[in-house]
Amino acid sequence: MTPALAGAALALLFATLYLGTLAPTVLYFDYPEMFDSAMLQAAAPVLGLGHPTGYPTYMMLAHLFTYLPVGDAAYRVNLLSAVAGVVAVVLVYLVGLRLTRRVVAAAAGALAFGLAPIFWSQAVIAEVYTLNAVFIASVLYVLLAWRDSGRDRHLLLAVFLMGLSLTHHLTSALMLPATLLFVYLTDRSRLRSAGLWIRGTGLFVLGLLPYLYLPGRAAADAPLNEADPSSVERFLLLVSGGSFLLKNLLDVTGSAPAGSSGGSRPDLWHGLGEAGARALERLAPTGVYVVGQFPALVLVAGIAGLSYLLVTDRAMAAMLGILFLGWLAHALAYTVSDFYVFFIPAYLIFGLFVACGTGLLMRETESLTRRMSRRSGTALVAGLCALVLAIPLARAPETYAAEDRSGDYRGREILETVAAQAEPDATILHHRSSLWYLVLVEERRRDLTLVDPFETSWVRQTDLVWPDDLDAGESASRYGTGDLSGVDSARIATRKGPVYLLNQGTEDVGEFREAGFKVEPVDENGVLYELIPGKGTKEARGGRSS
């Protein structure tokens, strides 16, 4: 099979798999699997601003996808993830092809990566991780093209792509030191070229230009502006991910200001101990997030490939080793509940190790066939090719069933229930839900007041309340969002009219009952609860008692 035909076959295969399991419409907040999908679907069509680190490149590209004449706007945002997933797999194949010069070996590495359950799970929902894989694989491919050609234009293109990748996901920063080491070990004379440094710096800065989207849209009063990077301090806090760090520090010290979403964690050492225990649990050989993503024989091939690179290709082994270990350590140590998605860059690198290990096996087999008859040798090589491709493919049906979201209409059910059941001018307590999509994208039920008092893993600045455009302090004062239980928000809202709680599986209705509210399901599917103030409820609205 020719390289181009194999690449086309891979693209067709993964387009069929990802599109066949793609979520068909608006999504919803689901802990911990979908923290951000509903918010991304709401922000991209209206050119909003995402949570840290802002994702300006993703927002602009996803917005372009919303003009496609297929499905609703939410589906089109989901579609970006699937398309980026297919592109990432093909790029991994192309990188593997440059490393091994063997089509089947490169295809085996691409299959191992593309069929990894966690990567597949992100290719069927609105998320940022498949596009991140595209940037990583693109940089690796261009760097290998530079090594093969010796042309500076390839190296300069890689530098530009690294700058652009930073505007999408901050973990891409690890490619900078890894690339410098790769260039040093490949041709250190290029690092002594002042002209190359000047051009490279200019192209790197050019790649960073999408960051201007963030303050630009903030200045234009963009809807769904979660971090409000309208000042230098807030801009830097957003793009650096410092808002996550600040939140963690506030939690440790227990000194969260009013209106922030900080809790308390009085014992720093206890917290560090828990983080260490989590890392060990994530690294456990039986864990699904590390070794469980690949069949056993694929793991063996990856280990063999890494060992082979260490002996035969010191520059590539150093670069890929830094990237693999760095991204693996980051995912193990990162203190978020959906930490597993941060393994995806490490899976990509491991897919390249698999390609190298498979290439080594094929070379050894080809050497063996020289002592065999032509027919026997051809049969042996053909059988080996079929085997190395069949092993990663064997789990595809199981993963297809596990990651299939093609029938997931819960987000649409939520929207239609709220649109039909909520009384006029009601207040709904929710958390990062598809209700933003309802009011901003579909422009329905804009009479509602949406209040999000619940905790996030970063310090929010705005967009705790719809339709008021308030910062966190003002929202806390006017709508009670400083109380992370939502009880204060419910009490204040009863002065205005009916109050509902969107059931997303994470809300503690017991706290509302303890505060004197009667919690009544509105619909038979339990999507919406009405919070009815009782006689003992502080600031209860007259005439509504249990």
Solvent accessible surface area in square Angstrom, and as a share of the most:
residue,aa,sasa,rsa
1,M,156,0.70
2,T,83,0.48
3,P,66,0.41
4,A,84,0.65
5,L,106,0.53
6,A,4,0.03
7,G,9,0.09
8,A,58,0.45
9,A,47,0.37
10,L,10,0.05
11,A,32,0.24
12,L,129,0.64
13,L,58,0.29
14,F,1,0.00
15,A,27,0.21
16,T,83,0.48
17,L,22,0.11
18,Y,0,0.00
19,L,83,0.41
20,G,30,0.29
21,T,0,0.00
22,L,5,0.02
23,A,0,0.00
24,P,29,0.18
25,T,6,0.04
26,V,0,0.00
27,L,1,0.00
28,Y,22,0.08
29,F,12,0.05
30,D,43,0.23
31,Y,119,0.45
32,P,39,0.25
33,E,95,0.43
34,M,1,0.00
35,F,45,0.19
36,D,12,0.06
37,S,0,0.00
38,A,2,0.02
39,M,8,0.03
40,L,4,0.02
41,Q,0,0.00
42,A,0,0.00
43,A,2,0.01
44,A,0,0.00
45,P,21,0.13
46,V,33,0.19
47,L,46,0.23
48,G,0,0.00
49,L,0,0.00
50,G,3,0.02
51,H,14,0.06
52,P,2,0.01
53,T,17,0.10
54,G,0,0.00
55,Y,14,0.05
56,P,0,0.00
57,T,17,0.10
58,Y,1,0.00
59,M,0,0.00
60,M,71,0.31
61,L,60,0.30
62,A,0,0.00
63,H,28,0.13
64,L,113,0.56
65,F,33,0.14
66,T,13,0.08
67,Y,152,0.58
68,L,66,0.33
69,P,132,0.83
70,V,62,0.36
71,G,51,0.49
72,D,42,0.22
73,A,16,0.13
74,A,0,0.00
75,Y,41,0.15
76,R,52,0.19
77,V,0,0.00
78,N,0,0.00
79,L,22,0.11
80,L,4,0.02
81,S,1,0.01
82,A,1,0.01
83,V,62,0.35
84,A,5,0.04
85,G,0,0.00
86,V,21,0.12
87,V,61,0.35
88,A,0,0.00
89,V,1,0.00
90,V,33,0.19
91,L,28,0.14
92,V,1,0.01
93,Y,1,0.00
94,L,55,0.27
95,V,1,0.00
96,G,1,0.01
97,L,32,0.16
98,R,67,0.24
99,L,32,0.16
100,T,5,0.03
101,R,153,0.56
102,R,56,0.20
103,V,29,0.17
104,V,30,0.17
105,A,0,0.00
106,A,0,0.00
107,A,9,0.07
108,A,3,0.02
109,G,0,0.00
110,A,0,0.00
111,L,5,0.03
112,A,4,0.03
113,F,0,0.00
114,G,0,0.00
115,L,12,0.06
116,A,0,0.00
117,P,30,0.19
118,I,14,0.07
119,F,0,0.00
120,W,0,0.00
121,S,22,0.14
122,Q,7,0.03
123,A,0,0.00
124,V,0,0.00
125,I,3,0.01
126,A,0,0.00
127,E,10,0.04
128,V,3,0.02
129,Y,14,0.05
130,T,1,0.00
131,L,13,0.06
132,N,3,0.02
133,A,1,0.01
134,V,21,0.12
135,F,17,0.07
136,I,0,0.00
137,A,0,0.00
138,S,19,0.12
139,V,1,0.00
140,L,1,0.01
141,Y,61,0.23
142,V,14,0.08
143,L,0,0.00
144,L,2,0.01
145,A,7,0.05
146,W,5,0.02
147,R,75,0.27
148,D,70,0.36
149,S,49,0.32
150,G,52,0.50
151,R,127,0.46
152,D,33,0.17
153,R,149,0.54
154,H,41,0.18
155,L,11,0.05
156,L,16,0.08
157,L,78,0.39
158,A,0,0.00
159,V,29,0.17
160,F,50,0.21
161,L,26,0.13
162,M,5,0.02
163,G,0,0.00
164,L,35,0.17
165,S,0,0.00
166,L,22,0.11
167,T,2,0.01
168,H,0,0.00
169,H,13,0.06
170,L,66,0.33
171,T,21,0.12
172,S,2,0.01
173,A,40,0.31
174,L,45,0.23
175,M,2,0.01
176,L,59,0.29
177,P,69,0.43
178,A,0,0.00
179,T,7,0.04
180,L,87,0.43
181,L,59,0.29
182,F,0,0.00
183,V,4,0.02
184,Y,91,0.35
185,L,40,0.20
186,T,45,0.26
187,D,55,0.28
188,R,115,0.42
189,S,44,0.28
190,R,58,0.21
191,L,49,0.24
192,R,176,0.64
193,S,27,0.17
194,A,72,0.56
195,G,38,0.36
196,L,13,0.06
197,W,126,0.44
198,I,127,0.64
199,R,122,0.45
200,G,8,0.08
201,T,77,0.45
202,G,42,0.40
203,L,53,0.26
204,F,42,0.17
205,V,81,0.46
206,L,87,0.43
207,G,0,0.00
208,L,46,0.23
209,L,84,0.42
210,P,23,0.14
211,Y,31,0.12
212,L,119,0.59
213,Y,24,0.09
214,L,0,0.00
215,P,48,0.30
216,G,41,0.39
217,R,57,0.21
218,A,8,0.06
219,A,86,0.67
220,A,61,0.47
221,D,113,0.59
222,A,7,0.06
223,P,48,0.30
224,L,4,0.02
225,N,16,0.08
226,E,6,0.03
227,A,10,0.08
228,D,24,0.12
229,P,1,0.01
230,S,74,0.48
231,S,53,0.34
232,V,115,0.66
233,E,135,0.60
234,R,63,0.23
235,F,45,0.19
236,L,100,0.50
237,L,45,0.22
238,L,2,0.01
239,V,16,0.09
240,S,61,0.39
241,G,13,0.13
242,G,15,0.14
243,S,5,0.03
244,F,30,0.12
245,L,111,0.55
246,L,64,0.32
247,K,5,0.02
248,N,48,0.25
249,L,92,0.46
250,L,22,0.11
251,D,14,0.07
252,V,25,0.14
253,T,93,0.54
254,G,40,0.38
255,S,71,0.46
256,A,33,0.26
257,P,78,0.49
258,A,95,0.74
259,G,4,0.04
260,S,12,0.08
261,S,4,0.02
262,G,15,0.14
263,G,30,0.29
264,S,87,0.56
265,R,90,0.33
266,P,126,0.79
267,D,70,0.36
268,L,84,0.42
269,W,198,0.70
270,H,104,0.46
271,G,8,0.08
272,L,93,0.46
273,G,46,0.45
274,E,75,0.34
275,A,23,0.18
276,G,35,0.34
277,A,60,0.47
278,R,83,0.30
279,A,24,0.19
280,L,131,0.65
281,E,125,0.56
282,R,16,0.06
283,L,83,0.41
284,A,32,0.25
285,P,109,0.68
286,T,127,0.74
287,G,17,0.16
288,V,91,0.52
289,Y,67,0.26
290,V,27,0.15
291,V,51,0.30
292,G,28,0.26
293,Q,8,0.03
294,F,10,0.04
295,P,28,0.18
296,A,75,0.58
297,L,109,0.54
298,V,7,0.04
299,L,38,0.19
300,V,92,0.53
301,A,23,0.18
302,G,0,0.00
303,I,110,0.56
304,A,36,0.28
305,G,0,0.00
306,L,53,0.27
307,S,57,0.37
308,Y,62,0.24
309,L,7,0.03
310,L,113,0.56
311,V,129,0.74
312,T,75,0.43
313,D,26,0.14
314,R,161,0.59
315,A,9,0.07
316,M,0,0.00
317,A,4,0.03
318,A,24,0.19
319,M,1,0.00
320,L,0,0.00
321,G,15,0.15
322,I,60,0.31
323,L,1,0.00
324,F,37,0.16
325,L,115,0.57
326,G,26,0.25
327,W,5,0.02
328,L,27,0.14
329,A,55,0.43
330,H,62,0.28
331,A,0,0.00
332,L,21,0.10
333,A,64,0.50
334,Y,52,0.20
335,T,57,0.33
336,V,21,0.12
337,S,46,0.30
338,D,16,0.08
339,F,22,0.09
340,Y,23,0.09
341,V,4,0.03
342,F,23,0.09
343,F,0,0.00
344,I,1,0.01
345,P,6,0.04
346,A,1,0.01
347,Y,8,0.03
348,L,1,0.00
349,I,0,0.00
350,F,19,0.08
351,G,0,0.00
352,L,0,0.00
353,F,2,0.01
354,V,4,0.02
355,A,1,0.01
356,C,4,0.02
357,G,5,0.05
358,T,5,0.03
359,G,0,0.00
360,L,47,0.23
361,L,85,0.42
362,M,11,0.05
363,R,61,0.22
364,E,104,0.47
365,T,15,0.09
366,E,54,0.24
367,S,42,0.27
368,L,81,0.40
369,T,23,0.13
370,R,189,0.69
371,R,188,0.68
372,M,75,0.34
373,S,67,0.43
374,R,222,0.81
375,R,209,0.76
376,S,49,0.32
377,G,5,0.05
378,T,86,0.50
379,A,63,0.49
380,L,68,0.34
381,V,36,0.21
382,A,58,0.45
383,G,42,0.41
384,L,22,0.11
385,C,25,0.15
386,A,63,0.49
387,L,97,0.48
388,V,15,0.09
389,L,50,0.25
390,A,50,0.39
391,I,36,0.18
392,P,6,0.04
393,L,64,0.32
394,A,76,0.59
395,R,76,0.28
396,A,11,0.09
397,P,95,0.60
398,E,123,0.55
399,T,8,0.05
400,Y,74,0.28
401,A,78,0.60
402,A,78,0.61
403,E,32,0.15
404,D,59,0.30
405,R,42,0.15
406,S,45,0.29
407,G,61,0.58
408,D,25,0.13
409,Y,121,0.46
410,R,82,0.30
411,G,0,0.00
412,R,53,0.19
413,E,62,0.28
414,I,3,0.01
415,L,0,0.00
416,E,71,0.32
417,T,18,0.10
418,V,0,0.00
419,A,21,0.16
420,A,80,0.62
421,Q,86,0.38
422,A,6,0.05
423,E,75,0.34
424,P,102,0.64
425,D,79,0.41
426,A,0,0.00
427,T,4,0.02
428,I,0,0.00
429,L,0,0.00
430,H,0,0.00
431,H,13,0.06
432,R,8,0.03
433,S,1,0.00
434,S,0,0.00
435,L,0,0.00
436,W,5,0.02
437,Y,3,0.01
438,L,0,0.00
439,V,0,0.00
440,L,17,0.09
441,V,36,0.21
442,E,47,0.21
443,E,114,0.51
444,R,78,0.28
445,R,49,0.18
446,R,113,0.41
447,D,57,0.29
448,L,0,0.00
449,T,10,0.06
450,L,0,0.00
451,V,2,0.01
452,D,2,0.01
453,P,0,0.00
454,F,22,0.09
455,E,79,0.35
456,T,11,0.06
457,S,50,0.32
458,W,13,0.04
459,V,15,0.09
460,R,11,0.04
461,Q,27,0.12
462,T,10,0.06
463,D,24,0.13
464,L,4,0.02
465,V,4,0.02
466,W,30,0.10
467,P,75,0.47
468,D,43,0.22
469,D,119,0.62
470,L,16,0.08
471,D,54,0.28
472,A,12,0.09
473,G,39,0.37
474,E,83,0.37
475,S,0,0.00
476,A,20,0.15
477,S,96,0.62
478,R,132,0.48
479,Y,41,0.15
480,G,7,0.06
481,T,2,0.01
482,G,36,0.35
483,D,39,0.20
484,L,45,0.22
485,S,26,0.17
486,G,0,0.00
487,V,12,0.07
488,D,53,0.28
489,S,3,0.02
490,A,0,0.00
491,R,54,0.20
492,I,39,0.20
493,A,11,0.08
494,T,1,0.00
495,R,151,0.55
496,K,113,0.48
497,G,7,0.06
498,P,17,0.10
499,V,2,0.01
500,Y,4,0.01
501,L,0,0.00
502,L,0,0.00
503,N,38,0.19
504,Q,17,0.08
505,G,71,0.68
506,T,67,0.39
507,E,28,0.13
508,D,81,0.42
509,V,36,0.21
510,G,26,0.25
511,E,69,0.31
512,F,1,0.00
513,R,133,0.48
514,E,153,0.68
515,A,17,0.13
516,G,28,0.26
517,F,7,0.03
518,K,88,0.37
519,V,13,0.07
520,E,59,0.27
521,P,83,0.52
522,V,46,0.26
523,D,22,0.11
524,E,170,0.76
525,N,91,0.46
526,G,15,0.14
527,V,0,0.00
528,L,0,0.00
529,Y,45,0.17
530,E,24,0.11
531,L,1,0.00
532,I,31,0.16
533,P,1,0.01
534,G,4,0.03
535,K,179,0.76
536,G,74,0.72
537,T,7,0.04
538,K,134,0.57
539,E,76,0.34
540,A,37,0.29
541,R,64,0.23
542,G,69,0.66
543,G,87,0.84
544,R,59,0.21
545,S,58,0.37
546,S,91,0.59
